[in-house]
Amino acid sequence: MSKVAVLIKNPAQQYEGLRSSLGMLLYNTEVQMFVLNDEIANMDEAYEDNMGFLDEMEGERFSNNKTNVEKYGFQYATVEQIGEMLRQADVVIPF
């Protein structure tokens, strides 16, 4: 099984990054989504529903922003930990 890391640094691309993460899960891949630095810009119903689908499909979501951890249930990871996870991925998709 391939491991894909979706790296989201641009707040304007957070929704597209989440949707891409979901799409990759449909192709029998292991997906780790990383939201770097910024809080989720628009936590509307659609984003929240899609995060729920990501969780149900056993995707992982990480952030180095503690607000995302506390408010939205992301797993906290430092920049160093994220770097190590990216090195272990077969494919990295940047946003």
N, CA, C and O atoms as a MOPAC input file, in Angstrom:
PM7 MOZYME 1SCF
protein

 N      0.84800 1    -1.17700 1     0.00000 1
 C      0.00000 1     0.00000 1     0.00000 1
 C      0.88900 1     1.23400 1     0.00000 1
 O      1.84100 1     1.32200 1     0.77500 1
 N      0.58200 1     2.17000 1    -0.85600 1
 C      1.33700 1     3.41700 1    -0.93500 1
 C      0.96200 1     4.34400 1     0.20500 1
 O     -0.16200 1     4.32800 1     0.70600 1
 N      1.92700 1     5.14600 1     0.59900 1
 C      1.68700 1     6.15800 1     1.62900 1
 C      1.77600 1     7.52500 1     0.97700 1
 O      2.77700 1     7.86300 1     0.34400 1
 N      0.70400 1     8.31900 1     1.14100 1
 C      0.63100 1     9.64600 1     0.56300 1
 C      0.52400 1    10.67100 1     1.68500 1
 O     -0.27200 1    10.51700 1     2.61100 1
 N      1.33000 1    11.70900 1     1.59000 1
 C      1.26100 1    12.83400 1     2.52300 1
 C      0.71600 1    14.04200 1     1.77000 1
 O      1.22900 1    14.41400 1     0.71500 1
 N     -0.32400 1    14.64400 1     2.32400 1
 C     -0.90100 1    15.85700 1     1.74100 1
 C     -0.50500 1    16.99600 1     2.65900 1
 O     -0.95400 1    17.06600 1     3.80300 1
 N      0.33300 1    17.88400 1     2.16000 1
 C      0.92900 1    18.96200 1     2.93800 1
 C      0.24500 1    20.28000 1     2.59000 1
 O      0.38700 1    20.78300 1     1.47600 1
 N     -0.49800 1    20.83900 1     3.54700 1
 C     -1.29300 1    22.04500 1     3.29400 1
 C     -0.69300 1    23.20700 1     4.07800 1
 O     -0.79600 1    23.26800 1     5.30300 1
 N     -0.07600 1    24.11100 1     3.36000 1
 C      0.52700 1    25.28700 1     3.98100 1
 C     -0.27000 1    26.55000 1     3.70000 1
 O     -0.27400 1    27.47700 1     4.51100 1
 N     -0.93800 1    26.59400 1     2.56900 1
 C     -1.69600 1    27.76900 1     2.15900 1
 C     -3.12900 1    27.66800 1     2.69100 1
 O     -3.85500 1    26.75600 1     2.29400 1
 N     -3.55800 1    28.57000 1     3.57000 1
 C     -4.92100 1    28.48600 1     4.11500 1
 C     -6.01000 1    28.48300 1     3.04000 1
 O     -7.07000 1    27.89100 1     3.23900 1
 N     -5.76200 1    29.12900 1     1.92000 1
 C     -6.75600 1    29.15700 1     0.84900 1
 C     -6.92000 1    27.79000 1     0.18200 1
 O     -7.89200 1    27.57100 1    -0.54100 1
 N     -5.99100 1    26.87800 1     0.41600 1
 C     -6.02500 1    25.55000 1    -0.19400 1
 C     -6.42000 1    24.44100 1     0.78400 1
 O     -6.32900 1    23.26100 1     0.44600 1
 N     -6.85800 1    24.81000 1     1.99500 1
 C     -7.17100 1    23.79800 1     3.00300 1
 C     -8.30000 1    22.86800 1     2.56500 1
 O     -8.22500 1    21.65900 1     2.78800 1
 N     -9.33000 1    23.40900 1     1.95300 1
 C    -10.45400 1    22.57000 1     1.52700 1
 C    -10.03400 1    21.63300 1     0.39300 1
 O    -10.38400 1    20.45300 1     0.40500 1
 N     -9.29900 1    22.14200 1    -0.57200 1
 C     -8.84100 1    21.29700 1    -1.68300 1
 C     -7.89100 1    20.20800 1    -1.18600 1
 O     -7.92500 1    19.07900 1    -1.67700 1
 N     -7.05200 1    20.54300 1    -0.22200 1
 C     -6.16000 1    19.54200 1     0.34400 1
 C     -6.92600 1    18.42200 1     1.03000 1
 O     -6.57200 1    17.24900 1     0.90400 1
 N     -7.97300 1    18.78700 1     1.75400 1
 C     -8.81300 1    17.77900 1     2.41400 1
 C     -9.51500 1    16.91100 1     1.36800 1
 O     -9.55300 1    15.68800 1     1.50500 1
 N    -10.06300 1    17.52600 1     0.34000 1
 C    -10.74500 1    16.76100 1    -0.70700 1
 C     -9.78100 1    15.82800 1    -1.43100 1
 O    -10.14600 1    14.70300 1    -1.77300 1
 N     -8.57000 1    16.28100 1    -1.66300 1
 C     -7.56900 1    15.42300 1    -2.30700 1
 C     -7.20700 1    14.25100 1    -1.39700 1
 O     -7.00600 1    13.13200 1    -1.86800 1
 N     -7.12800 1    14.50800 1    -0.11800 1
 C     -6.85000 1    13.43700 1     0.84800 1
 C     -7.92900 1    12.36300 1     0.77900 1
 O     -7.63100 1    11.16900 1     0.75200 1
 N     -9.18100 1    12.79800 1     0.75100 1
 C    -10.28700 1    11.84500 1     0.64300 1
 C    -10.20700 1    11.06100 1    -0.65500 1
 O    -10.41400 1     9.84800 1    -0.65800 1
 N     -9.91500 1    11.72700 1    -1.74200 1
 C     -9.80700 1    11.05800 1    -3.03000 1
 C     -8.72800 1     9.99400 1    -3.04200 1
 O     -8.91800 1     8.91700 1    -3.60700 1
 N     -7.60700 1    10.28700 1    -2.42800 1
 C     -6.50400 1     9.32100 1    -2.38700 1
 C     -6.87300 1     8.08800 1    -1.56800 1
 O     -6.41400 1     6.98800 1    -1.87400 1
 N     -7.69100 1     8.25400 1    -0.53500 1
 C     -8.11700 1     7.10900 1     0.27300 1
 C     -8.93600 1     6.11400 1    -0.54500 1
 O     -8.95400 1     4.92300 1    -0.23200 1
 N     -9.60600 1     6.58500 1    -1.57500 1
 C    -10.40900 1     5.70000 1    -2.41100 1
 C     -9.54400 1     4.78500 1    -3.26700 1
 O    -10.03700 1     3.79300 1    -3.80400 1
 N     -8.26000 1     5.10600 1    -3.40000 1
 C     -7.33800 1     4.32200 1    -4.21400 1
 C     -6.43700 1     3.42000 1    -3.38100 1
 O     -5.30100 1     3.13300 1    -3.75800 1
 N     -6.96200 1     2.97900 1    -2.24100 1
 C     -6.25500 1     2.03500 1    -1.38200 1
 C     -4.85700 1     2.53000 1    -1.00900 1
 O     -3.86800 1     1.80700 1    -1.12200 1
 N     -4.80900 1     3.77400 1    -0.56600 1
 C     -3.55300 1     4.35200 1    -0.10200 1
 C     -3.68400 1     4.72300 1     1.36200 1
 O     -4.78900 1     4.92700 1     1.86400 1
 N     -2.57000 1     4.80800 1     2.03300 1
 C     -2.51800 1     5.32400 1     3.39100 1
 C     -2.29600 1     6.83300 1     3.26400 1
 O     -1.33700 1     7.26100 1     2.62100 1
 N     -3.17000 1     7.64100 1     3.86600 1
 C     -3.11000 1     9.09000 1     3.70000 1
 C     -2.88600 1     9.77300 1     5.04100 1
 O     -3.56200 1     9.49600 1     6.03200 1
 N     -1.91300 1    10.67300 1     5.03600 1
 C     -1.66300 1    11.55800 1     6.16900 1
 C     -1.80200 1    12.98700 1     5.65900 1
 O     -1.10000 1    13.39600 1     4.73400 1
 N     -2.71200 1    13.74400 1     6.26900 1
 C     -2.93000 1    15.13100 1     5.89000 1
 C     -2.31200 1    16.02200 1     6.95900 1
 O     -2.51800 1    15.81600 1     8.15500 1
 N     -1.55000 1    17.02000 1     6.50600 1
 C     -0.86300 1    17.93800 1     7.41500 1
 C     -1.31800 1    19.36500 1     7.14400 1
 O     -1.17300 1    19.86300 1     6.02800 1
 N     -1.86700 1    20.02100 1     8.15600 1
 C     -2.21900 1    21.43600 1     8.04900 1
 C     -1.17000 1    22.20400 1     8.84900 1
 O     -1.11200 1    22.10900 1    10.07500 1
 N     -0.34500 1    22.96400 1     8.13700 1
 C      0.77300 1    23.64600 1     8.77800 1
 C      0.44200 1    25.07900 1     9.16600 1
 O     -0.21500 1    25.80800 1     8.42200 1
 N      0.90200 1    25.45700 1    10.32400 1
 C      0.98100 1    26.83300 1    10.81800 1
 C     -0.34800 1    27.50200 1    11.13100 1
 O     -0.49100 1    28.08600 1    12.20500 1
 N     -1.31500 1    27.44000 1    10.24100 1
 C     -2.53700 1    28.22600 1    10.39400 1
 C     -3.70000 1    27.38700 1    10.90700 1
 O     -3.76600 1    26.17600 1    10.69400 1
 N     -4.61500 1    28.07200 1    11.58900 1
 C     -5.86800 1    27.44800 1    11.99800 1
 C     -6.71000 1    27.21100 1    10.74400 1
 O     -6.55900 1    27.91200 1     9.74300 1
 N     -7.59400 1    26.22200 1    10.80800 1
 C     -8.50900 1    25.98100 1     9.70000 1
 C     -9.25400 1    27.27800 1     9.41900 1
 O     -9.88700 1    27.84200 1    10.31100 1
 N     -9.18000 1    27.74500 1     8.18900 1
 C     -9.69600 1    29.06300 1     7.82900 1
 C    -11.21700 1    29.11200 1     7.80200 1
 O    -11.81000 1    30.11700 1     8.19500 1
 N    -11.85200 1    28.04300 1     7.34400 1
 C    -13.30200 1    28.06300 1     7.19600 1
 C    -13.87500 1    26.71600 1     7.62200 1
 O    -14.10100 1    25.83900 1     6.78800 1
 N    -14.10800 1    26.55800 1     8.91600 1
 C    -14.65300 1    25.30200 1     9.41700 1
 C    -16.17500 1    25.34000 1     9.26600 1
 O    -16.91300 1    25.51500 1    10.23500 1
 N    -16.61700 1    25.17100 1     8.02000 1
 C    -18.04900 1    25.12300 1     7.78000 1
 C    -18.52200 1    23.66800 1     7.83700 1
 O    -17.73200 1    22.76100 1     8.10000 1
 N    -19.80300 1    23.45600 1     7.59100 1
 C    -20.37800 1    22.12400 1     7.69100 1
 C    -19.73800 1    21.15100 1     6.70000 1
 O    -19.50300 1    19.99100 1     7.03700 1
 N    -19.45900 1    21.61400 1     5.48900 1
 C    -18.85600 1    20.74400 1     4.47400 1
 C    -17.46000 1    20.29000 1     4.88900 1
 O    -17.11400 1    19.11900 1     4.73300 1
 N    -16.65900 1    21.21400 1     5.41500 1
 C    -15.30400 1    20.84700 1     5.83700 1
 C    -15.37400 1    19.85500 1     6.99800 1
 O    -14.64300 1    18.86500 1     7.03100 1
 N    -16.26000 1    20.13600 1     7.93900 1
 C    -16.40600 1    19.25100 1     9.09500 1
 C    -16.87400 1    17.85600 1     8.66800 1
 O    -16.36300 1    16.85400 1     9.16800 1
 N    -17.84000 1    17.78500 1     7.74900 1
 C    -18.30500 1    16.49000 1     7.23900 1
 C    -17.17900 1    15.73100 1     6.55400 1
 O    -17.01700 1    14.52900 1     6.76900 1
 N    -16.40500 1    16.42200 1     5.73500 1
 C    -15.30300 1    15.76700 1     5.03200 1
 C    -14.21600 1    15.29800 1     5.98600 1
 O    -13.60400 1    14.25500 1     5.75500 1
 N    -13.96400 1    16.05100 1     7.05600 1
 C    -13.00400 1    15.58500 1     8.07000 1
 C    -13.52300 1    14.30000 1     8.72000 1
 O    -12.75200 1    13.38100 1     8.99600 1
 N    -14.82400 1    14.24400 1     8.96000 1
 C    -15.42100 1    13.02600 1     9.51000 1
 C    -15.24200 1    11.84100 1     8.57900 1
 O    -14.94700 1    10.73500 1     9.03300 1
 N    -15.41800 1    12.05900 1     7.27100 1
 C    -15.19800 1    10.99000 1     6.28700 1
 C    -13.73200 1    10.54400 1     6.29800 1
 O    -13.44000 1     9.35100 1     6.22000 1
 N    -12.82100 1    11.50600 1     6.39700 1
 C    -11.39900 1    11.17900 1     6.45100 1
 C    -11.11500 1    10.27500 1     7.65100 1
 O    -10.39000 1     9.28600 1     7.53400 1
 N    -11.68700 1    10.61900 1     8.79400 1
 C    -11.49900 1     9.80400 1     9.99800 1
 C    -12.10700 1     8.40900 1     9.82000 1
 O    -11.47900 1     7.41100 1    10.17300 1
 N    -13.31400 1     8.33700 1     9.28000 1
 C    -13.99500 1     7.05400 1     9.08100 1
 C    -13.22600 1     6.14600 1     8.13800 1
 O    -13.23000 1     4.92600 1     8.30500 1
 N    -12.56600 1     6.73600 1     7.14800 1
 C    -11.82300 1     5.96100 1     6.16300 1
 C    -10.38300 1     5.70400 1     6.61300 1
 O     -9.55400 1     5.22600 1     5.83800 1
 N    -10.10000 1     6.02800 1     7.87300 1
 C     -8.81200 1     5.77100 1     8.52200 1
 C     -7.66300 1     6.59200 1     7.96400 1
 O     -6.51000 1     6.16300 1     7.99900 1
 N     -7.98100 1     7.77800 1     7.44800 1
 C     -6.92400 1     8.72900 1     7.12600 1
 C     -6.46500 1     9.38300 1     8.42200 1
 O     -7.18600 1     9.38700 1     9.42100 1
 N     -5.27600 1     9.92700 1     8.39200 1
 C     -4.75300 1    10.61500 1     9.57800 1
 C     -4.63100 1    12.09000 1     9.27600 1
 O     -4.36100 1    12.47900 1     8.13900 1
 N     -4.83100 1    12.91700 1    10.29700 1
 C     -4.67000 1    14.36400 1    10.11800 1
 C     -3.85500 1    14.93000 1    11.26700 1
 O     -4.10600 1    14.65700 1    12.44100 1
 N     -2.86900 1    15.73100 1    10.88100 1
 C     -1.91400 1    16.30900 1    11.81400 1
 C     -1.83500 1    17.81200 1    11.61100 1
 O     -2.13100 1    18.32400 1    10.53100 1
 N     -1.43000 1    18.51700 1    12.67400 1
 C     -1.17000 1    19.94800 1    12.56200 1
 C     -0.13400 1    20.34300 1    13.60400 1
 O     -0.04800 1    19.74900 1    14.67900 1
 N      0.64700 1    21.35300 1    13.26400 1
 C      1.57500 1    21.92900 1    14.23900 1
 C      0.94500 1    23.14800 1    14.90900 1
 O      1.60100 1    23.83900 1    15.68700 1
 N     -0.31700 1    23.40900 1    14.60900 1
 C     -1.06200 1    24.50300 1    15.21900 1
 C     -1.94700 1    23.90800 1    16.32000 1
 O     -2.85400 1    23.12600 1    16.03600 1
 N     -1.68300 1    24.27600 1    17.55800 1
 C     -2.40000 1    23.67500 1    18.68900 1
 C     -3.89200 1    24.00300 1    18.68700 1
 O     -4.67700 1    23.26000 1    19.27500 1
 N     -4.29900 1    25.08900 1    18.04700 1
 C     -5.72100 1    25.40600 1    17.94500 1
 C     -6.44700 1    24.33200 1    17.13800 1
 O     -7.56200 1    23.94500 1    17.49100 1
 N     -5.83200 1    23.84900 1    16.06600 1
 C     -6.44100 1    22.78000 1    15.27200 1
 C     -6.57300 1    21.49700 1    16.08200 1
 O     -7.52000 1    20.73200 1    15.89900 1
 N     -5.62900 1    21.26900 1    16.96600 1
 C     -5.66500 1    20.08800 1    17.82600 1
 C     -6.80500 1    20.22100 1    18.82800 1
 O     -7.61500 1    19.30600 1    18.98000 1
 N     -6.86600 1    21.35600 1    19.50600 1
 C     -7.84300 1    21.55300 1    20.57100 1
 C     -9.26900 1    21.70400 1    20.05300 1
 O    -10.20000 1    21.15600 1    20.64200 1
 N     -9.45000 1    22.43900 1    18.96200 1
 C    -10.80200 1    22.71800 1    18.46900 1
 C    -11.32800 1    21.68700 1    17.47600 1
 O    -12.53400 1    21.44800 1    17.41400 1
 N    -10.43500 1    21.07200 1    16.69500 1
 C    -10.88200 1    20.25800 1    15.57500 1
 C    -10.40300 1    18.80900 1    15.60900 1
 O    -10.67800 1    18.05000 1    14.67900 1
 N     -9.69700 1    18.41800 1    16.65700 1
 C     -9.32400 1    17.02200 1    16.82100 1
 C     -8.15500 1    16.52600 1    15.99800 1
 O     -8.00100 1    15.31700 1    15.82800 1
 N     -7.32400 1    17.42300 1    15.48100 1
 C     -6.10900 1    16.99900 1    14.78900 1
 C     -5.12700 1    16.40800 1    15.79500 1
 O     -5.20200 1    16.70000 1    16.98900 1
 N     -4.22200 1    15.59100 1    15.32000 1
 C     -3.11300 1    15.11600 1    16.14500 1
 C     -2.00500 1    16.15700 1    16.05800 1
 O     -1.69800 1    16.65400 1    14.97500 1
 N     -1.40400 1    16.48500 1    17.20200 1
 C     -0.32500 1    17.47000 1    17.19600 1
 C      0.96400 1    16.80000 1    16.73000 1
 O      1.26000 1    15.66500 1    17.10300 1
 N      1.72100 1    17.51900 1    15.91500 1
 C      3.04700 1    17.07900 1    15.48800 1
 C      3.92900 1    18.30900 1    15.32300 1
 O      3.49800 1    19.33600 1    14.79800 1
 N      5.14600 1    18.19000 1    15.77200 1
 C      6.10900 1    19.27700 1    15.59000 1
 C      6.57700 1    19.28400 1    14.13200 1
 O      6.33900 1    18.33100 1    13.39000 1
 N      7.23400 1    20.35400 1    13.73900 1
 C      7.78000 1    20.44100 1    12.38600 1
 C      8.77400 1    19.29900 1    12.14800 1
 O      8.81800 1    18.73100 1    11.05600 1
 N      9.55500 1    18.96900 1    13.15000 1
 C     10.52900 1    17.87700 1    13.01800 1
 C      9.81800 1    16.53800 1    12.81300 1
 O     10.23500 1    15.73800 1    11.97400 1
 N      8.74900 1    16.29000 1    13.57500 1
 C      7.98800 1    15.04500 1    13.42500 1
 C      7.32200 1    14.98000 1    12.05400 1
 O      7.29600 1    13.92700 1    11.41700 1
 N      6.78800 1    16.10100 1    11.61100 1
 C      6.17400 1    16.15200 1    10.28800 1
 C      7.21000 1    15.86300 1     9.21400 1
 O      6.93700 1    15.12300 1     8.26900 1
 N      8.39900 1    16.44100 1     9.35200 1
 C      9.48000 1    16.17300 1     8.40100 1
 C      9.81000 1    14.69900 1     8.31100 1
 O     10.02300 1    14.17800 1     7.21600 1
 N      9.85700 1    14.02200 1     9.43600 1
 C     10.14800 1    12.58700 1     9.44400 1
 C      9.02800 1    11.80200 1     8.75500 1
 O      9.30100 1    10.87600 1     7.99000 1
 N      7.77800 1    12.16600 1     9.02100 1
 C      6.66000 1    11.48000 1     8.36600 1
 C      6.67900 1    11.70900 1     6.85300 1
 O      6.35600 1    10.80600 1     6.08200 1
 N      7.05800 1    12.91500 1     6.43200 1
 C      7.14700 1    13.20500 1     4.99700 1
 C      8.22700 1    12.36200 1     4.33100 1
 O      8.05100 1    11.91100 1     3.19900 1
 N      9.34000 1    12.14600 1     5.02000 1
 C     10.41400 1    11.31700 1     4.46100 1
 C      9.96500 1     9.86900 1     4.27600 1
 O     10.48400 1     9.16400 1     3.41000 1
 N      9.00700 1     9.42600 1     5.08200 1
 C      8.52100 1     8.04100 1     4.98800 1
 C      7.42800 1     7.86800 1     3.93400 1
 O      7.05800 1     6.74100 1     3.60400 1
 N      6.91200 1     8.97400 1     3.40700 1
 C      5.83100 1     8.90200 1     2.41500 1
 C      6.39000 1     8.53400 1     1.04100 1
 O      7.51700 1     8.88800 1     0.69500 1
 N      5.58300 1     7.82300 1     0.27800 1
 C      5.94900 1     7.51100 1    -1.10800 1
 C      5.69400 1     8.69900 1    -2.01900 1
 O      6.42800 1     8.92200 1    -2.98200 1
 N      4.64600 1     9.46500 1    -1.71200 1
 C      4.25900 1    10.62800 1    -2.51800 1
 C      3.89100 1    11.75200 1    -1.56800 1
 O      3.19100 1    11.53300 1    -0.58000 1
 N      4.36400 1    12.96300 1    -1.86600 1
 C      3.98400 1    14.16900 1    -1.11200 1
 C      3.27600 1    15.11400 1    -2.06400 1
 O      3.81000 1    15.48600 1    -3.10900 1
 N      2.05800 1    15.49800 1    -1.68400 1
 C      1.27500 1    16.43900 1    -2.49600 1
 C      1.20200 1    17.76400 1    -1.74500 1
 O      0.54900 1    17.84700 1    -0.70400 1
 N      1.86200 1    18.79700 1    -2.25800 1
 C      1.86000 1    20.09500 1    -1.56500 1
 C      0.69800 1    20.98800 1    -2.00700 1
 O      0.31700 1    21.01400 1    -3.17700 1
 N      0.15800 1    21.70800 1    -1.04300 1
 C     -0.85600 1    22.72000 1    -1.30500 1
 C     -0.42900 1    24.01600 1    -0.66500 1
 O     -1.14100 1    25.01600 1    -0.76000 1

